[in-house]
Amino acid sequence: MPLSAVEILKQRVTPAHLERLSAIDNAELFAFVADAVELLDPESVYVVTDSPEDLKTVREQALADGEEFPLPIAGHTYHFDSILDQARDKENTRILVPEGEDLGPHFNTMERLKGTAEVRGILSGAMKGRVMWVRFFCLGPVRSPFTVLACQVTDSTYVAHNLDLLYRQGYEEFKRQGQKARFFKVVHSQGELENGVSKNIPLRRVYVDPVGRTVYSSNTQYGGNTLGLKKLSMRLAIHQASSEGWLCEHMFVMAVHGPAGRKTYFTGAFPSLCGKTSTSMMRGETIVGDDIAYLRNLDGKLRAVNVEKGMFGIIMGVNSKDDPILWKTLHAPNEIIFSNVLVTPGKTVYWIGKDGPVPPSGINHSGEWAPGKKDAKGREIDPSHKNGRFTLSLNCLENVDPELDNPEGVAVGGVIYGARDSSAWVPVRQAFDWVHGIATIAASLESETTAATLSKEGVVNFDPMSNLDFVSIPLGRYIRNNLDMGRNLRQAPPVFGVNYFLRGEDGRWLNEKTDKAVWLKWMERRAHGEAGAIRTPVGFIPEYTDLEEIFRTLQGKAYSPEAYTEQFTIRVDQYLAKMERIEKIYRTEVRDTPPELFDVIGEEIRRLREAKEKHGPRIAPDRF
């Protein structure tokens, strides 16, 4: 007769740690941990509570294990992943679906029983000789309508330490909820190590089982593949939200500060390396979160929370001029983990785009480094990886918003969607209404690929809501859920599209990095009806006088009519090509697309064609 979960735990877990586990009266938790112990076969099990002593133990063990190394500034450490393990592995990240279920061509899926058997086979015995760390967290604020509990087991102290900086502790909340607790489950092992990094990269697997609310991750250390509460549990949350009538989105949450002390909260969805974190960290504004949001209709109002309480940010390009708050934080005594940067012989860290010259030598994810070093394929290795990261808690930041942990979240005053588009989108525009915004901006998002995923850079990809990589339900249903959210609100917030990457005909950028501060202020005013706008075929664009005044008073610089005209000229052919491309995708590749999406896109195409016939292929703002 097979042993019960309790019997397995009694045999494999010391009495002290079994007592910690038993304090949570939840049979599903016992079964999960017992199964993980049997599967992974660790030498010992450490059940981590919320106590400062336990969190200190995790930090210190990451150093003792050689997964992190100390830096001279108090609290700073660094970590390297394998040179082959530097980004999210899209090819080997799969959604496990029941037999016969088909999510469509945009999803990498596998039949649930087959995928579970494969990944469990890879994970079998993966923790021999190691400690299994059992971690408890809350996604969203504690004791909130938004709260989702999660438990992750891992043999990586680097992963465990990251989780402590990124998420709210949840052991006491598990105890409080007891048998009522429903939770996400994450099983991770970094696998066999060589020189301190995952060795068996061909056996890297990241499988997400929404039905079983479980994530499996093997033979990888990179945070995007191992921090199971981040994008991996996001897929679980989207599946759960779809059945419960709320949304989980790839969005920042921030407050834009308006006149007379007014604060207007915005959510914003941007693909990686498209300005998401820098927007949420804009000087003069305050941040609630930079990556994942839960959104709910509470009493007819759209409210949002930051799922996390920390930041796993891309460090490339961070500098003292453009990112003064983050720059200051990264150089102060805070608990920060730097990943895949260059570490000099003097134990300073360098990343691409940091102030000052490139150091002449150091160590990075490739080992000993000097300028001109090449990889096995003859490509020059950068001093730091383009997807190098930092992890910190938001409370380290001087601009953290006081509503970060508000159980009711914040009222959303506007929703922003951004992308990397060099040819079509104007820098900022407002949709006519919620449905127009979801259909022609959010669901029509395309963006050039970046170094954050293991794919070729510079390819324009279809990426609705900048969330396609993380959706775990049929795309048509996901679009429907977003449309329905706005319909069921007493008053839906305005929807905006932004693009920081527009180029002129000569190839030069038409925006400076700091211009996004002006677009934010204009959007905040529009949300309160305090700024004018010009109606175009693709939505409302700013009037020159409003932007000129904001540039002058906010940044103290002139903004010429010529710059305005070049930035906000509607490039009709590029817009038409984009919308026709999007319409074809939804007609040929997406099942059960809401009919109103075709209606709204069709109307946009009609308006663009009529405008072209009347004004030509490039229409300056003063022609409308």
C-alpha positions in Angstrom: 0.0 0.0 0.0 1.4 3.4 -0.9 2.4 5.7 1.9 0.2 8.6 2.7 1.5 12.1 2.4 1.8 12.5 6.1 3.8 9.2 6.4 6.1 10.3 3.6 6.7 13.7 5.3 7.4 12.0 8.7 10.1 9.9 7.1 11.8 12.6 5.1 11.4 15.8 7.0 13.0 16.6 10.4 10.5 17.0 13.3 11.3 20.8 13.6 10.5 21.4 9.9 7.6 19.0 9.9 6.1 21.0 12.8 6.3 24.1 10.6 4.5 22.4 7.8 1.9 20.9 10.1 1.1 24.3 11.4 -0.6 24.9 8.0 -3.7 22.7 8.2 -4.0 22.0 4.5 -4.2 18.5 3.0 -3.4 19.7 -0.5 -0.2 21.3 0.7 0.9 18.1 2.5 0.2 16.1 -0.7 2.2 18.6 -2.9 5.2 18.7 -0.6 5.2 15.0 -0.1 5.0 14.4 -3.9 7.9 16.8 -4.5 10.0 15.1 -1.9 9.4 11.7 -3.4 10.0 12.9 -6.9 13.1 15.1 -6.3 14.7 13.0 -3.5 16.5 15.8 -1.6 18.9 15.1 1.2 16.9 17.5 3.5 13.9 19.8 3.5 13.9 23.3 4.9 10.5 24.8 5.4 10.9 28.6 5.4 8.6 30.7 7.5 8.1 34.5 7.4 10.6 35.1 10.2 13.6 37.4 9.7 15.9 34.6 10.9 14.7 32.3 8.1 15.1 34.9 5.4 18.6 35.7 6.7 19.4 32.0 6.4 18.4 31.9 2.7 20.5 35.0 2.0 23.5 33.6 3.7 23.2 30.1 2.2 23.1 31.7 -1.4 26.6 33.0 -0.6 27.7 29.8 1.0 26.5 27.7 -2.0 28.4 30.0 -4.4 25.2 30.9 -6.2 25.8 34.5 -5.3 29.0 36.4 -4.4 29.4 39.5 -2.3 30.1 43.0 -3.5 31.6 45.9 -1.4 28.4 47.8 -1.0 26.4 46.4 1.9 23.6 44.1 0.7 24.8 43.8 -2.9 25.6 40.5 -4.5 26.0 39.1 -8.0 25.1 36.0 -9.8 25.9 34.4 -13.2 23.8 32.1 -15.2 25.2 29.7 -17.9 26.1 31.4 -21.1 23.4 29.2 -22.7 20.8 30.2 -20.0 20.3 33.9 -20.3 16.7 34.5 -21.2 13.2 32.9 -21.2 13.3 29.7 -23.1 10.2 30.1 -25.3 10.9 26.9 -27.3 10.9 24.7 -24.2 8.2 26.5 -22.3 4.9 24.7 -22.9 1.4 24.9 -21.6 0.0 21.5 -20.7 -3.5 21.1 -22.0 -6.0 18.3 -21.6 -6.2 15.8 -24.5 -8.1 17.3 -27.4 -7.8 20.9 -26.4 -6.2 23.3 -28.9 -5.3 26.8 -28.0 -4.3 27.8 -31.5 -1.1 28.4 -33.5 0.3 31.1 -31.2 0.8 28.8 -28.3 3.4 26.1 -27.5 1.4 23.4 -26.0 1.7 19.7 -25.1 -0.8 17.1 -24.1 -1.1 17.3 -20.3 -0.4 13.7 -19.3 2.4 13.4 -21.8 4.1 16.6 -20.7 3.7 15.9 -17.0 5.3 12.5 -17.5 8.2 13.9 -19.5 9.1 16.7 -17.1 8.7 14.6 -14.0 11.0 12.0 -15.6 13.6 14.8 -16.0 13.1 16.0 -12.5 13.2 12.5 -10.9 16.0 12.5 -8.3 17.2 16.0 -9.3 17.7 17.1 -5.8 19.9 14.2 -4.6 22.4 15.5 -2.0 20.8 18.9 -1.8 18.4 20.9 0.3 14.8 21.4 -0.8 13.6 24.9 0.2 9.9 25.1 0.7 8.7 28.7 0.2 5.3 30.4 0.8 4.2 33.7 -0.8 1.3 35.9 -1.5 0.7 37.2 -5.0 -1.0 40.6 -4.5 -1.5 42.2 -1.1 -2.3 40.0 1.9 -5.9 39.7 3.1 -7.2 41.3 -0.1 -9.8 40.4 -2.8 -6.8 40.1 -5.1 -4.7 37.7 -2.9 -3.5 34.5 -4.6 -1.3 32.1 -2.6 1.7 30.2 -4.0 4.1 27.6 -2.8 7.5 27.0 -4.6 10.0 24.3 -3.9 13.5 24.8 -5.2 17.1 23.6 -4.7 18.5 27.0 -5.7 19.2 29.5 -3.0 19.7 32.2 -5.7 16.1 31.6 -6.8 14.9 31.4 -3.2 16.6 34.8 -2.4 15.1 36.4 -5.5 11.7 35.3 -4.4 12.1 37.0 -1.0 12.9 40.3 -2.7 10.1 40.1 -5.2 7.1 38.7 -3.3 5.2 39.2 -0.1 5.8 36.4 2.4 2.9 34.0 2.8 3.6 31.4 5.5 1.4 33.2 8.0 -1.4 33.7 5.4 -1.3 29.9 4.6 -1.7 29.2 8.3 -4.6 31.7 8.6 -6.4 30.2 5.6 -5.7 26.6 6.5 -7.9 24.2 4.6 -9.5 27.0 2.6 -6.2 27.9 1.0 -6.1 27.3 -2.8 -2.6 27.9 -4.2 -0.3 27.8 -7.1 2.4 25.1 -7.0 5.9 25.5 -8.4 8.5 22.7 -8.7 12.0 23.8 -9.7 15.4 22.2 -9.8 18.5 23.7 -11.4 19.7 20.2 -12.1 23.3 19.1 -12.3 25.8 21.9 -12.0 29.1 22.5 -13.7 31.2 25.5 -12.5 28.2 26.6 -10.4 25.7 26.8 -13.3 23.1 24.5 -14.8 24.9 21.9 -17.0 22.1 20.0 -18.8 20.6 22.9 -20.8 19.2 20.5 -23.5 17.0 19.1 -20.7 15.8 22.6 -19.8 12.0 22.4 -19.5 9.4 24.9 -18.3 6.0 23.3 -18.3 2.9 25.1 -17.0 -0.2 23.0 -16.1 -3.1 25.4 -15.6 -5.6 22.7 -14.8 -3.4 21.4 -11.9 -2.3 25.0 -11.0 1.3 23.7 -11.2 4.6 24.9 -12.8 7.5 22.6 -13.5 11.0 24.0 -14.2 14.2 21.9 -14.7 17.9 22.4 -15.6 17.9 26.2 -15.6 18.8 29.1 -13.2 17.8 32.2 -15.2 15.0 34.0 -13.3 12.5 34.1 -16.2 12.6 30.3 -16.2 12.9 29.7 -12.5 11.0 32.4 -10.6 7.8 30.4 -10.7 5.7 33.2 -9.3 6.5 35.6 -12.1 5.5 34.9 -15.7 5.0 31.2 -15.1 2.4 31.7 -12.4 1.0 34.5 -14.6 -0.2 31.8 -17.0 -1.9 30.1 -14.1 -3.5 33.4 -13.0 -4.8 34.2 -16.5 -6.5 30.8 -16.6 -8.0 31.3 -13.1 -9.0 34.9 -13.9 -10.8 33.8 -17.0 -13.1 31.6 -15.0 -13.6 34.1 -12.2 -14.2 37.3 -14.2 -11.0 39.3 -13.5 -7.8 40.0 -15.4 -4.1 39.2 -15.0 -2.0 41.5 -17.2 1.6 42.2 -18.1 1.3 45.7 -16.8 3.0 48.3 -14.6 0.9 50.3 -12.1 2.0 53.8 -11.5 0.7 57.2 -10.3 1.1 60.2 -12.6 1.0 63.4 -10.5 -1.2 66.1 -11.9 -2.1 69.7 -10.9 -2.9 70.6 -7.3 -1.5 67.4 -5.8 -3.8 65.1 -7.9 -2.7 61.5 -8.5 -4.0 59.5 -11.4 -3.1 55.8 -11.5 -2.3 54.2 -14.8 -1.6 50.6 -15.8 0.7 50.0 -18.8 1.6 47.0 -20.9 4.8 47.0 -22.9 6.9 44.1 -24.2 10.4 43.7 -22.7 13.0 46.4 -23.5 10.3 48.7 -24.8 10.3 51.3 -22.0 8.0 49.6 -19.4 10.2 49.9 -16.4 11.6 53.3 -17.3 8.1 54.7 -17.7 6.9 53.3 -14.4 10.1 54.9 -12.8 9.6 58.3 -14.4 11.0 61.1 -12.3 8.3 63.0 -10.5 5.9 60.1 -10.5 5.4 57.2 -8.1 5.5 53.5 -8.7 3.2 50.7 -7.5 4.7 48.0 -9.7 6.6 47.5 -13.0 5.6 44.2 -14.4 2.4 42.2 -13.5 -1.0 43.5 -12.4 -4.2 41.9 -11.3 -7.3 43.9 -12.3 -10.8 43.6 -10.8 -14.1 45.3 -11.1 -14.8 46.4 -7.5 -18.2 48.2 -7.2 -18.2 49.2 -10.8 -14.6 50.7 -10.8 -11.5 49.2 -12.3 -8.9 48.6 -9.6 -5.4 47.2 -9.8 -2.7 45.8 -7.6 0.9 44.9 -8.2 1.2 41.1 -7.9 4.8 41.6 -6.7 6.5 43.8 -4.2 9.9 43.9 -6.0 11.5 44.4 -9.3 13.4 42.0 -11.5 14.5 44.6 -14.0 16.6 44.8 -17.1 19.7 46.8 -16.2 21.0 47.5 -19.7 20.9 51.3 -20.4 20.3 52.4 -16.8 22.3 55.6 -16.4 22.4 58.6 -14.0 20.8 61.0 -16.5 17.8 59.0 -17.7 17.2 56.9 -14.6 18.3 59.0 -11.6 16.2 57.3 -8.9 17.1 53.8 -10.0 20.7 54.8 -10.4 20.8 56.2 -6.9 19.2 53.0 -5.5 21.6 50.7 -7.4 24.6 52.5 -5.8 23.2 52.7 -2.2 23.4 50.1 0.6 20.3 48.0 -0.3 19.6 44.3 -0.7 20.2 43.9 -4.5 21.1 41.0 -6.7 22.9 41.8 -9.9 22.7 39.1 -12.5 24.8 38.6 -15.6 26.6 41.9 -15.4 30.4 42.4 -15.6 32.3 42.4 -12.3 35.7 44.1 -12.4 38.8 43.0 -10.5 38.0 45.9 -8.0 34.5 44.3 -7.5 32.5 47.0 -9.1 29.7 46.1 -11.5 29.4 47.3 -15.1 26.5 46.9 -17.5 25.9 48.1 -21.1 25.0 51.7 -21.1 26.3 52.5 -17.6 28.0 55.8 -17.1 31.7 55.8 -17.8 34.1 53.8 -20.0 33.9 50.0 -20.5 36.3 48.3 -18.1 39.4 46.7 -19.6 38.7 43.3 -17.9 36.5 41.4 -15.5 34.3 38.3 -15.2 30.9 37.8 -16.6 28.6 35.0 -17.6 31.2 33.8 -20.1 34.0 33.6 -17.5 37.1 35.9 -17.7 36.3 38.7 -20.1 38.2 41.4 -22.0 37.2 43.4 -25.0 37.1 41.4 -28.2 36.3 38.1 -26.5 34.2 35.8 -28.8 31.8 33.0 -28.2 31.9 29.5 -29.8 30.2 30.9 -32.9 32.7 33.7 -33.4 30.4 36.4 -32.1 31.9 39.1 -29.9 30.7 38.9 -26.3 29.4 42.1 -24.7 30.8 43.0 -21.3 27.4 42.3 -19.7 24.5 40.5 -21.2 21.8 42.6 -22.9 19.3 40.8 -20.6 21.4 41.4 -17.5 19.1 42.0 -14.5 18.8 43.5 -11.0 16.5 42.3 -8.3 15.4 44.6 -5.5 12.4 45.3 -3.3 10.4 48.4 -4.3 10.6 49.8 -0.8 14.3 50.6 -1.6 13.0 53.2 -4.0 12.4 56.8 -2.9 9.5 57.0 -5.4 7.5 54.0 -4.2 3.8 54.8 -4.0 2.2 54.5 -0.5 -0.6 52.5 -2.0 1.7 49.6 -2.9 0.1 47.2 -0.3 -3.4 48.6 -0.3 -5.7 45.5 -0.1 -8.3 47.3 -2.3 -5.7 48.2 -4.9 -5.8 51.6 -6.7 -8.5 53.1 -9.0 -7.3 52.9 -12.6 -7.6 56.3 -14.3 -6.0 55.2 -17.7 -4.6 52.2 -19.5 -1.5 52.5 -21.7 -0.3 50.0 -24.3 3.2 50.5 -25.8 5.3 48.8 -28.4 8.6 49.1 -30.4 7.3 50.4 -33.7 9.7 52.3 -35.9 7.4 53.1 -38.8 3.7 53.7 -37.9 2.4 54.5 -34.4 2.6 58.2 -33.3 4.3 58.8 -29.9 1.0 59.0 -28.1 -2.7 58.8 -28.9 -6.0 58.1 -27.2 -8.6 55.6 -28.4 -12.1 56.8 -29.1 -13.5 54.4 -26.3 -12.7 51.2 -24.5 -13.7 48.8 -27.3 -11.7 50.9 -29.9 -8.7 50.8 -27.6 -8.8 47.1 -26.9 -9.4 46.3 -30.6 -7.0 48.7 -32.4 -4.3 49.3 -29.8 -4.2 46.5 -27.3 -5.3 43.5 -29.4 -3.4 44.9 -32.4 -0.1 45.3 -30.7 3.0 44.4 -32.7 6.6 44.9 -31.5 10.1 44.3 -32.6 11.8 41.4 -30.7 14.5 42.1 -28.1 17.2 40.3 -26.2 14.8 39.3 -23.4 13.9 36.1 -25.3 15.9 33.5 -27.1 15.0 34.6 -30.6 16.4 36.8 -33.4 16.3 40.5 -32.5 14.5 43.1 -34.7 11.7 40.8 -36.0 8.2 42.4 -35.8 6.0 40.1 -33.8 2.2 40.1 -33.2 1.9 40.5 -29.4 -1.6 41.5 -28.2 -1.6 43.3 -24.9 2.2 42.5 -24.9 1.0 39.3 -23.2 1.0 36.6 -26.0 3.9 34.7 -24.4 1.9 34.3 -21.2 -1.7 33.7 -22.2 -2.9 30.2 -21.3 -6.4 30.3 -22.7 -7.7 30.6 -26.3 -6.7 34.0 -27.6 -10.3 34.8 -28.7 -11.5 34.3 -25.2 -8.7 36.4 -23.8 -9.7 39.3 -26.0 -13.3 38.8 -25.0 -12.4 38.9 -21.3 -10.7 42.3 -21.9 -13.6 43.7 -23.8 -16.1 42.5 -21.2 -14.1 44.1 -18.4 -14.7 47.5 -19.8 -18.3 46.9 -20.6 -19.1 45.9 -17.0 -17.6 49.0 -15.4 -19.7 52.1 -14.6 -17.2 54.1 -16.5 -14.2 52.5 -18.3 -10.9 54.4 -18.1 -9.4 55.9 -21.3 -7.1 53.7 -23.4 -3.9 55.1 -24.8 -1.2 53.9 -27.2 2.4 55.0 -26.9 5.5 54.4 -29.0 9.0 55.6 -28.0 10.7 54.1 -31.1 9.4 56.0 -34.1 12.0 56.9 -36.7 12.1 59.6 -39.3 12.6 58.9 -43.0 16.3 59.3 -42.5 16.3 56.6 -39.8 16.9 58.8 -36.8 14.8 58.5 -33.6 12.1 61.1 -33.4 11.8 60.9 -29.6 14.3 61.5 -26.8 14.3 59.0 -23.9 12.9 61.7 -21.5 10.0 62.7 -23.8 7.9 59.9 -22.3 7.4 62.2 -19.3 5.6 64.7 -21.5 3.3 62.0 -23.0 2.4 60.9 -19.4 1.5 64.3 -18.4 -0.7 64.8 -21.5 -2.4 61.5 -20.8 -3.1 62.4 -17.2 -4.7 65.7 -18.3 -6.8 63.9 -20.9 -8.0 61.5 -18.3 -9.6 64.5 -16.6 -10.7 66.3 -19.7 -8.1 69.1 -19.2 -6.2 68.8 -22.5 -7.4 69.2 -26.1 -7.0 66.7 -28.8 -7.3 66.3 -32.6 -9.5 63.5 -34.0 -7.8 61.4 -36.5 -8.7 58.1 -38.2 -6.7 56.2 -35.5 -7.8 58.1 -32.4 -7.1 61.4 -30.7 -3.7 62.9 -30.9 -2.4 65.9 -28.8 -2.7 69.5 -29.9 0.6 71.3 -30.3 -0.1 74.0 -27.8 -0.6 71.5 -25.0 2.6 69.6 -25.7 4.6 72.8 -26.1 3.5 74.0 -22.7 4.3 70.7 -21.0 7.7 70.5 -22.6 8.5 74.1 -21.5 7.2 73.9 -17.9 8.1 70.3 -17.2 11.5 70.0 -18.9 12.4 73.6 -19.6 13.0 73.1 -23.3 11.5 74.3 -26.5 9.3 72.1 -28.6 9.1 73.2 -32.2 6.1 73.0 -34.5 8.3 71.1 -36.9 9.1 68.4 -34.4 5.5 68.1 -33.5 4.4 67.8 -37.1 7.0 65.1 -37.9 6.1 63.1 -34.8 2.4 63.3 -35.2 1.9 63.0 -38.9 -0.3 60.0 -39.6 1.5 57.6 -41.9 -1.5 56.2 -43.5 0.1 53.4 -45.6 2.0 52.1 -42.6 -1.2 52.1 -40.4 -3.2 50.4 -43.2 -0.6 47.7 -43.6 -0.6 47.1 -39.9 -4.3 46.9 -39.5 -4.8 44.7 -42.5 -2.1 42.4 -41.2 -3.8 42.3 -37.8 -7.2 41.6 -39.3 -5.8 38.7 -41.3 -4.2 37.2 -38.2 -7.5 37.2 -36.4 -9.4 35.8 -39.3 -7.0 33.0 -40.1 -5.2 32.2 -36.9 -7.5 32.9 -34.0 -10.7 31.0 -33.3 -13.7 32.6 -31.7 -12.5 36.2 -32.2 -15.2 38.5 -30.9 -17.1 39.9 -33.9 -16.9 43.5 -32.7 -13.1 43.3 -33.1 -13.5 42.9 -36.8 -16.2 45.6 -36.9 -13.9 48.1 -35.1 -10.8 47.2 -37.1 -12.8 47.4 -40.3 -14.0 50.9 -39.4 -10.5 52.0 -38.8 -9.4 50.7 -42.2 -12.3 52.5 -43.8 -11.4 55.8 -42.1 -7.7 55.5 -43.1 -8.6 54.8 -46.8 -11.0 57.7 -46.9 -8.3 60.0 -45.3 -5.7 58.8 -47.8 -8.0 59.5 -50.7 -8.6 63.0 -49.3 -5.2 64.0 -48.0 -2.6 61.6 -49.3 -0.4 59.0 -47.6 1.1 61.3 -45.0 -1.3 63.5 -43.1 0.0 66.3 -40.9 -2.0 67.1 -37.8 -3.2 70.5 -39.1 -5.0 68.7 -42.0 -7.6 67.2 -39.7 
